[in-house]
Amino acid sequence: MAPDQHEAETPYWKTTPLEQMNPEQWEALCDGCGKCCLVKLIDDVTDELHYTDVACTLLDCHSCRCGDYPNRKAKVPDCVILTPDVLEDLIWMPSTCAYRLVKEGRDLPHWHYLVCGDPDMVHAAGISVRGRAVSEEFVPDEKLLDHIVEWAE
């Protein structure tokens, strides 16, 4: 018996390992939350990770997208280019990150646009940094501790 024509195919992120995704599939996994572009602090005594509401100078805090994605590493030398190889070592990736979820064998949340079809749902669901982040150009390093937040984890 032929499968029902209306039966949906299994989404690629459930069948294709991160290491085997093509560039389009890899890039499409990004939900556009902007959390990975927030400044993170690690306590040098406890090694505890703290997220701040301070965003990389290249992040557009409204669209939650990089202002110069192709040249980000040249403009921000400590920018981490996400690849399957480096993902293993990135303990600071937020718990909602699609790359992290797929790596851990979990499904994408209902608000991810690959699931719901709406790229603005990440903002409507309150997951993104929109309306909650400030560019690092306005926050001196000595004030970063004043910007620690829990919502970005």
C-alpha positions as CSV (number, residue, x, y, z in Angstrom):
1,M,0.0,0.0,0.0
2,A,1.4,3.4,-1.0
3,P,1.9,5.9,1.8
4,D,-0.7,8.6,2.3
5,Q,0.1,11.6,0.0
6,H,-0.8,13.9,2.9
7,E,1.6,12.3,5.3
8,A,4.4,14.7,6.0
9,E,8.0,13.6,5.4
10,T,10.3,13.4,8.4
11,P,12.0,16.7,8.8
12,Y,15.7,16.7,7.8
13,W,16.9,17.7,11.3
14,K,15.5,14.4,12.6
15,T,17.2,12.3,9.9
16,T,20.4,14.1,8.9
17,P,23.2,14.3,11.4
18,L,24.6,17.8,11.9
19,E,27.9,16.7,10.3
20,Q,26.1,15.7,7.1
21,M,23.9,18.7,6.7
22,N,24.5,20.8,3.6
23,P,25.1,24.6,4.2
24,E,21.5,25.5,3.5
25,Q,20.2,23.0,6.0
26,W,22.8,24.1,8.6
27,E,22.0,27.8,8.3
28,A,18.2,27.1,8.3
29,L,18.6,25.5,11.8
30,C,19.4,28.9,13.3
31,D,16.1,30.2,14.8
32,G,17.3,33.8,14.8
33,C,17.1,34.3,18.6
34,G,20.4,36.2,18.9
35,K,21.3,34.6,22.2
36,C,24.6,33.2,20.9
37,C,25.6,36.8,20.2
38,L,25.2,37.9,23.8
39,V,28.3,38.5,26.0
40,K,28.8,35.6,28.4
41,L,30.9,35.7,31.5
42,I,32.6,32.8,33.2
43,D,33.3,33.1,36.9
44,D,37.0,32.5,37.3
45,V,36.6,30.9,40.7
46,T,33.5,28.7,40.2
47,D,33.6,28.3,36.4
48,E,29.9,29.2,36.4
49,L,28.6,30.6,33.2
50,H,26.6,33.8,33.2
51,Y,24.7,35.3,30.3
52,T,24.3,39.1,29.9
53,D,21.8,41.2,28.0
54,V,24.8,42.8,26.2
55,A,25.0,41.9,22.5
56,C,27.9,41.8,20.1
57,T,28.3,45.1,18.3
58,L,27.3,43.5,15.0
59,L,24.0,42.1,16.3
60,D,20.9,44.0,15.2
61,C,19.0,43.9,18.5
62,H,15.7,44.2,16.7
63,S,16.0,41.7,13.9
64,C,18.3,39.5,16.0
65,R,20.6,38.9,13.0
66,C,24.2,39.7,12.4
67,G,24.8,43.0,10.7
68,D,27.7,41.6,8.7
69,Y,27.4,37.9,8.8
70,P,29.8,37.1,5.9
71,N,32.6,39.2,7.5
72,R,31.8,38.7,11.2
73,K,35.0,36.9,12.1
74,A,37.1,39.6,10.5
75,K,35.3,42.3,12.3
76,V,34.9,40.5,15.7
77,P,37.9,38.2,16.1
78,D,36.4,36.3,19.1
79,C,33.2,35.5,17.2
80,V,32.7,31.8,17.1
81,I,31.7,30.4,13.7
82,L,29.4,27.5,14.5
83,T,30.2,24.2,12.8
84,P,29.5,20.7,13.9
85,D,33.1,20.3,15.0
86,V,33.1,23.2,17.4
87,L,29.5,22.6,18.7
88,E,30.7,19.9,21.0
89,D,32.9,22.3,23.0
90,L,30.3,25.2,23.2
91,I,29.0,24.8,26.7
92,W,27.6,28.3,26.5
93,M,25.0,27.6,23.8
94,P,21.6,28.4,25.2
95,S,19.3,25.6,26.1
96,T,16.8,26.7,23.4
97,C,19.4,26.6,20.5
98,A,18.3,24.4,17.6
99,Y,21.9,23.3,17.0
100,R,22.2,22.2,20.6
101,L,18.8,20.5,20.6
102,V,19.5,18.5,17.5
103,K,23.0,17.6,18.8
104,E,21.3,16.3,21.9
105,G,18.8,14.3,19.9
106,R,15.8,16.5,20.9
107,D,13.2,18.0,18.7
108,L,12.8,21.7,17.7
109,P,10.3,23.7,19.8
110,H,6.9,24.7,18.4
111,W,8.1,28.3,17.9
112,H,11.0,27.4,15.6
113,Y,10.1,28.6,12.1
114,L,11.0,25.2,10.6
115,V,8.2,23.8,12.7
116,C,5.6,26.6,12.6
117,G,6.5,28.3,9.4
118,D,6.7,31.8,10.9
119,P,10.1,33.4,11.3
120,D,8.7,35.9,13.8
121,M,7.4,33.3,16.2
122,V,10.7,33.2,18.0
123,H,10.2,36.8,18.9
124,A,6.4,36.4,19.7
125,A,7.3,33.5,22.0
126,G,9.7,35.7,23.9
127,I,12.7,33.5,23.1
128,S,14.8,36.1,21.3
129,V,16.8,39.0,22.5
130,R,14.5,41.5,20.7
131,G,13.6,44.3,23.1
132,R,15.9,42.8,25.8
133,A,19.4,43.4,24.6
134,V,21.7,46.4,24.3
135,S,24.7,46.6,22.0
136,E,28.1,46.3,23.7
137,E,29.1,49.6,22.2
138,F,26.9,51.2,25.0
139,V,28.2,49.1,27.9
140,P,31.7,49.4,29.2
141,D,33.4,46.1,30.3
142,E,33.4,47.2,34.0
143,K,29.6,47.3,33.9
144,L,29.0,43.8,32.4
145,L,28.3,42.3,35.8
146,D,25.3,44.7,36.1
147,H,23.9,43.1,33.0
148,I,23.8,39.4,34.0
149,V,20.4,37.9,33.1
150,E,18.8,34.5,33.5
151,W,16.3,34.6,30.6
152,A,19.0,33.9,28.0
153,E,20.2,30.6,29.3
